[in-house]
Amino acid sequence: MDESGDSGRPQPGAGGTDPSAAPDGGKPKRPADPGGGLLMGRPFGVPVYVAPSWFVVAALITWVFGGQLDRVLPELGGARYLVALFFAIAFYASVLVHELAHTVAALRYKLPVRRIQLQFFGGVSEIEKETETPGREFILAFVGPLLSLVLGGVFYGAMRFVEPGTVPGVLIAGLMISNLIVAAFNLLPGLPLDGGRMLRAIVWKITGKPMSGTIAAAWVGRGLAVTVLIGLPLLTHTGVLGSANGDIGGVETVMDALLAAILAGIIWTGAGNSLRMARLREHLPDLRARTLTRRAVPVESATPLSEALRRANEAGARALVVVDGQGHPKGVVREAAIVGVPEHRRPWVAVSGLAQDLTDGMKVPAELAGEALLDRLKATPATEYLVIEETGEIYGVLSTADVERAFVKAMARPES
């Protein structure tokens, strides 16, 4: 199953827009590699990971497909499991091609892709930004299933050059069918599937509101989850998807029900996540550097911490900015460092020893807001930032803790 989209949009505490500083040194750390399993490569500069859950499903595919090969090609003996393992790897290579289609389209539209991850039920391309138009959204979603359909056609054509009932014939037929199933499944019109994103784009185009498209596609996705939960075991039991299983209490029936429950859970959860992320994006404009900034007082580097805090209290400020003799900012005193100094030592500790040196990336314009603000913080991780006016004057200090709280508040608001 493919869940490509902007599911990778950073959230506070999720390793994206939660900038953190190095302990004690005050030097900002570079964003960590997104991780997510075994790194397989970086096509187009995007890391591709294989999640640990992939090895579980690869083993399952090997076992199931190996059993089918025993009925079709009994002469293989134990070697059938090597053939089945090759099929599992080839199938996920097809899934990777599907995901790379999304990635190439996203990069074509200058949308950053955090990573591609192959996991239990397929793959996910974590695209960090939303497309600007419903047309681009539709294309970005459609290219994945389109490539799967193309692969299905390629394998269909290849069947003409192999002998049926042989190992190559069985492998190519299996890859053709599996790619067609991947395409058909992902075209179902509900989030988080590609078809859901296509439906979202259509509703967005009609209503002019991306949020309306998300709500419609997410609720259709939830309906699909219920349909899969109830319908898949019934289809299998009645023989629509293969030979009927007369024993409703048999192991195969239990496995079908378990598979349906897992699929339904993934779809339901993905639809809910899409709604939450859309709601967050809707409230992103409310996240403004100016409104989240703490008032600050300028102090020279040799000023004792106790004196600096006294001045801040008198001014009703909650932050300290270290300045030079001409009043130019040099650093921001870290809140965590202040807390770590016992009160009886504060008269003997200079603020310069608690400050984080300013870099250009730590100077944030006061008018910065929404996604642009989050991208700026993400580009230069730190715990505090200096907020400045267009004239270059000090406006105050922005704490990432305040940004996190604003995120949580935005996520808790009712759906529009």
N, C-alpha and C positions, 0 to 999 in steps of 0.2 A: 504494500500500500504506500502511496506517495502522499506526503503531507507538506509539499513545498509551499513556501509562502514566507511572510515576515514573522513567523513564529519565533525567530531568533531576535526579535526586537528587544534590546536590553531592558531589563527591569532592575529596580533597586534590589541589591542583594543577590542578583543572579549573575554577577560577573560582567555586567555590561556597563551601566551608568552609575555604578557604585564605586567611584574612584577611591583609592586607598593610598596611603603614604607608607614609605618604608619606616620601620621602627627606628626611633631615635635620630637617625641620620637626617630626616627631613627631606630627602631627595625622592621625588616621585618615581614610582615604578612604572615600567612600560606594561601595557595590558598583556596579560598572560595569554598563551596560546589557548584557543577555545577548547581544545581537547575533545574527549568523547569516545575514546577507544583507541584502537590501533591505527596509527597514521599510515596510509597507503600511498600517498603522493599528493601533489599540488597541481593538478591540471588547471590551466588558466589562472594560476596563482591562488586557487581556492583549496584549502586542505580537505582531503577526503579521509574519513575515519570509518572503521568497521567497529561497531559497538559489540560488547561481549555477548549481547543477546543474539547477534547474527550467528555465532557458532552453535547456539542451541537450535535455531531454525535450520541451519545447514545440516546438522546431524539428523533432524527430523525429516527433512527432504530426502536425505541420503537413505534413511531407513524405509520411508514410504515408497520412494521411486525404485529402490532396490527390490522391494517386494513385488512391484509391478513388473520389473524386468524379469524376475524369476518365472512369471507366467508367460511372458512374451519370448524371452530368450533363455530357456532353462539351461542351455549348454554353457552359459557363462559361469555358473557356479558362484563361488565367493567373489569373483572379479566383478560381479554385478554392482557391488557396493562402491568400487572405484569408479565405475561408469556413472553411478548415481551421484557420487561426490562431484565429479566433473560437471554434471548437469546442474547441481546446486550452485557451483561457482559461476558457470556460464549464465545461469538465470540472473544472478545478482550483478553480473557484468552488464546485462541488459537493463537492469534497474538503474545502474550507475549511468548508463547512456541516457536514460529517461531524465535523471536528475541533472546531468550535464546540459541537457537541452534547456531546462529552467535557468541554470547558471549562466549559460552563454547569453540567453535573452535578457537576464537581469543586468549583466555586465554591459550589454549593448545599450541598455537604458540608463547606464551609470548608477545602478543600484548596487551597493556593496553586499557581497555574499560572505557570511561569516564562516560557513563550513558546509560540507555535504556529509551526511552520516548514513551509513547502511546499517539497518537495525532489524528488529524482529519481523515486522510486517512490511518490509520494503525499505524506502529511503526518505530522507527529508533534506531539502535545500533551505538553509536558514538565511533568508534574504532580510536584511536589516531595515529596509525602508519600504514604505508603501509607494506603489506607482502613482503617477500624477494624474492619469486619465483612465477612464474605464476601458478604453480601447487597448491601452498597453496592459492593463490588468488581464483582459481576456486573452491577449496573445501570450503573455507570460505564463498563464495557466494552461493554455491549449497546447503549447509546444511539447510538453512532456508526453501526454497521451498520443500526440501525433507521431512522435519518434517511436513510441511503443508499437503503434500501428504499422509504421514503416518497417520496423524490425520484424514484426509478424509477417509482413509481405515478403521481406527478404528471405526469411526461413521457408515460407511457402514456395518461393521460387527455387530455393535450394533443394527442396524435396524431389524435384524433377531429375536431379543428378545423382541421387543415391538410391540404393535398393531398399524397398520396404522390408521390414522384418530383420534388418541388420542393425548393428549398434549405431552407425551414423544416422540411419533412417529414423530410429526411435528417438535419438537425441534431438535431431532437427525438428521432428514432429512435436516433441515435447516443448521445445523452445518457442516454436510457432504458437502453439496453444497458450502457453503461459504468458507470452507477450500480448496476445489478443485479450486475455483475461485481465492483465494489468491495465491495458488501455480502457477496456469496457468498465472495469471497476472504478477507475479514476475519473471517468466521465460521468459518474453518478452525481446528480446536481445537489450536493450538500457539503458544507464545510466539515472537515478540513481537506476534502478531496479536491482535485483540480476542477472537477465539474462544479463543485460548490463555489470556487473562485470565479468560474465563468458565469455562473448564475448571479453572483454578487456584482460582477461587472455589468451584466445586463440590467439588473434593477438599479444600479448606480446610474447608468446611462439614462434610464427612463425617468427616475425621480430627481436626479441631480444630487443625490445625497449618498455618499459612500456608506454611512452608518445604516441607512435603510437597506442597502444591499447586503451588508453583513448580517443584520438581524434576520432577513429573509433566508439567506443561505444557511445560517447557523441553525435555525429552527427546522429547515428541511433536513439538515444533517442529523439533528436529533431524531427526526422521524425515520431516517434511514437506519439509525442505530437500533431503534425499536424493531423495525422491519427485519433487520439482520438477525437480531436476537431471537425473534419468533419464527421467521420464515426460513432461515437456513436449515435448521434441524428438520423442519417439516418437509422441505424440498428433498433433502437427502433421504428421509424416511419413506417418502412416497415414490422414490425412484426417479424423480425428475432430473437429478444430477448424476444419475448412475443407477446401479442395481439397487432395488428396494431392499431395505433392511426390515424384515418382519419382526425381529425381536427388538421391541422398543426399549427394553432394559439392557440391551447388549452393550459391549464395550465400544463399538463403533458409534452407537447413538450417543453415548456419554461423551465421546471425543468430539463429535459434531456439535453437541451443545456447548462444550467447553470452548471450542474454536469460535462459535458464534458469540459467546459471551465476551471473549477477549476482543474480537473485532468490534462488537457493539460498544464496548467500553472505550476503545481507542477513538472511535468516531464521535461518541458522545462527549468525551473529554476534549477532543480537538475542537469540536463546535463551541463548547463553553469557553475554551481558551481564546478562540477567535473573537467571541463577543467581548471578553474582558479586554483584550488588546485594542479592539476598536473603540471601546469606551474610554480607554486610556488616551488613545490618539485624539479623541474628540475633546478631551479636557487638557491636552498638552498646551494649547495657547494660554491657559491659566497659569502655567509655570513660567513666571517672569523673574529674571534676575533682580530687577528693581524691588519687587514686592517681597522676595525671599531674603534679601540682603539684611544682615545685621549692621546696625550703626557701629562705627569704629572710631577710636581716637588715635591720633598719631603720637608716637613716642620715640625718642632717640634710643639708640642701641644700648647706651650705658644706663638707662633708667632702670632702677630696681623694680622688680615685679610688683611689690607691694604698692609702690607709688603709682605705677601704671594702672593697677586695678583701682586705686583710689580715684584717679582721674576719670576712669571709665565709669565708675559708679556715679560720680558727680554729674557726668554728661548723659547718664542714662544709656550708655553704650554697652555692647556685649562682645566687642572684639577689639584687638590691638593691632596696629600697623606700625612696623618699625620704619622710621624715615631717617634720612641723613640730615646734615646741617642745613641744607637748602629746602628741606621738606619733601624731597623726592622719596617715594616708597622703595624700600629695600627688601622687606620681608613681611610675612604675616605670622603673628604669634599663634602657635597651635593650641587649641583648646585642651586637647588631651595632655599636652606638656604642662599646661598651667595646673590642671587637676593633679598631676603627679608630683607637684612641689608642695611639701608640708607648709602650713601657714607660718610656722616660726622661722622658716628659712627664706621666705619670700623677700624680706628686706635685703638679703645678701645675694640674691640671684638676679642678674641682669637679663632683660627681656631678649637680648641678642642671642643668648644661649638657648632660647625656647622657640626661636623663629625659624620658619622655613623660607629659604631664599626664593625670591620671586623670579620666575621665568616669563617669557612673553606669553606662553600658553596659559599661565595662571592669572593673567589680567583679562577680566571679562567685562565687556561693555554692559552698561546698566540696562540698555534697551533690548538685550538679547533675551529671547523667549522661545518656548516650545521646543521643537526638535532641534533647532539650531543651538539652543542652550545645552541640551543633552549631548549633542555631538561635540561641542566645545569642551565640556567636562570630560567626556570619554577620551578625547584626544590627548589630554594632559592630566592623568590621574593625580589627585591630591586630596587632602582633607579640607582645606580652605582655599578660597580664591579671592583676589582683590578685585572688587567691582569699581569700575571707573566711569566717569562721565565722558562725553564726546570731547570735552576740553582737556581731558587728561587728569582732572581733579579726582581725588579719592571720594567715592560714594560710600563704601563700606566693605564688609567681608561676607562672602557667600560660603556657607558651610554645607558640605555634602550631606550631613545629618539632616539639615533642614530640607534639602532637595528630596531625600528619601521619605521624610514625613509627608511632603507634598504629593509624592507619588502614591503613597498609601491612601491618602485622603481622596485623590482622584479616582483610584481603583474602587474605593468604597461607595462612590456616588451611585445613585440609581441610574439604570439605563435610560437613555433618552428615547 
